[in-house]
């Protein structure tokens, strides 16, 4: 496992980033089931809905972690561009090209993708500020780059006007309210700048004291409170998605900017934070996890998460091609869980291996 910048890392950020990438892959694995009309409304469909809804928490969680790490940081424009070029753009270009040729090869041999896909039709679907199917998952990269630009601008303004963070928080809250009330109605890629709201929330979630000494609500109590709230809010989120889908007779889900989704994001983030700041038995449990093999795995998946994201759709497609009859042996639910585990593990191993090769590590997506 790679151990880059271990002294600078905060373990609960790694934990959140680790589960965020698993959440996103889970939604891609279970997407086929929530859209399958033949199982609509069945137990398998509800089971799939539970996993597919993880997407709506995973992406904002990634952005919130970025905000917690990058806001209030001093960087020159040269350093900013260099970091984003090497860590984000170069791996993105490499894996986007790999995905482009992968799909064409699959089409040539009549595997997984529709026969009518051509190089000319696929090119704008992949290399686009708003990528479309089958490369729709790549939308995350232009979105996060736009968020980075806004974060950089906020940081630069902060050097002269420290009150800009409070203004950014107020504007973020107003933006979320307007989006939820449909007063602002935009579609991708025009929604990308609004994801900066999650970065601002992440900064405040990581740096605001939510303990209440007068009521004796300390870190341990907040750990329990936010753990329970995360489960309850997420369950409500799944039930709302299921109800909306059944009412419309087709799969639908809450927007990532919905109040319910943001509540789940906040609760999960604060659970992880206060678990890391807890005392007594909670602290011992946290320290044990961090120092164990599980902690090493969480750390490793975290630092390779971007690369895992870029490569996982190729791995998932290959697994679907070569394991398509497994569902008859282990059932649809078991097969989906197996796909999820194998996609995460194989993608993780690929990025780790590439990261160990000189020069090649720049396209691995690890960092």
Number of C-alpha atoms within 10 A of each C-alpha: 15 17 11 13 9 10 7 7 12 13 21 23 23 20 20 22 28 22 20 24 24 22 23 21 27 26 22 19 24 23 17 14 23 26 17 13 13 9 13 19 18 10 11 15 21 19 16 24 25 21 22 25 27 24 20 24 23 25 21 24 28 23 24 30 25 23 25 20 17 19 23 18 13 14 13 10 11 8 11 14 14 13 11 14 15 15 19 22 18 16 23 24 14 16 20 18 14 14 19 19 14 15 22 18 13 18 17 13 10 11 16 13 16 12 13 7 15 13 12 8 10 19 14 14 19 22 17 15 17 21 22 16 10 17 21 13 18 24 19 16 19 19 22 20 17 16 23 22 16 18 21 21 13 21 21 20 14 17 13 9 11 14 11 16 19 12 12 16 18 13 14 20 16 13 17 20 16 13 19 15 11 10 10 11 11 12 7 12 14 11 14 20 17 19 22 26 24 29 29 28 24 27 21 18 20 18 11 8 9 13 15 11 8 7 7 9 13 17 23 20 15 21 23 15 15 23 19 14 18 21 14 12 20 22 15 15 23 21 17 16 22 25 16 16 19 14 11 10 12 15 20 17 19 17 14 17 21 16 15 17 22 21 17 24 26 21 24 23 24 24 24 19 24 25 23 23 16 19 15 8 10 18 16 13 14 19 15 13 15 19 10 11 11 12 18 16 14 21 27 21 30 25 24 26 27 25 28 29 24 25 26 23 21 16 18 20 20 17 15 17 13 9 12 11 12 15 14 10 9 12 11 15 17 14 20 22 16 16 22 20 14 16 25 22 14 16 23 24 15 17 25 23 14 18 22 14 11 8 10 12 17 19 21 28 28 26 20
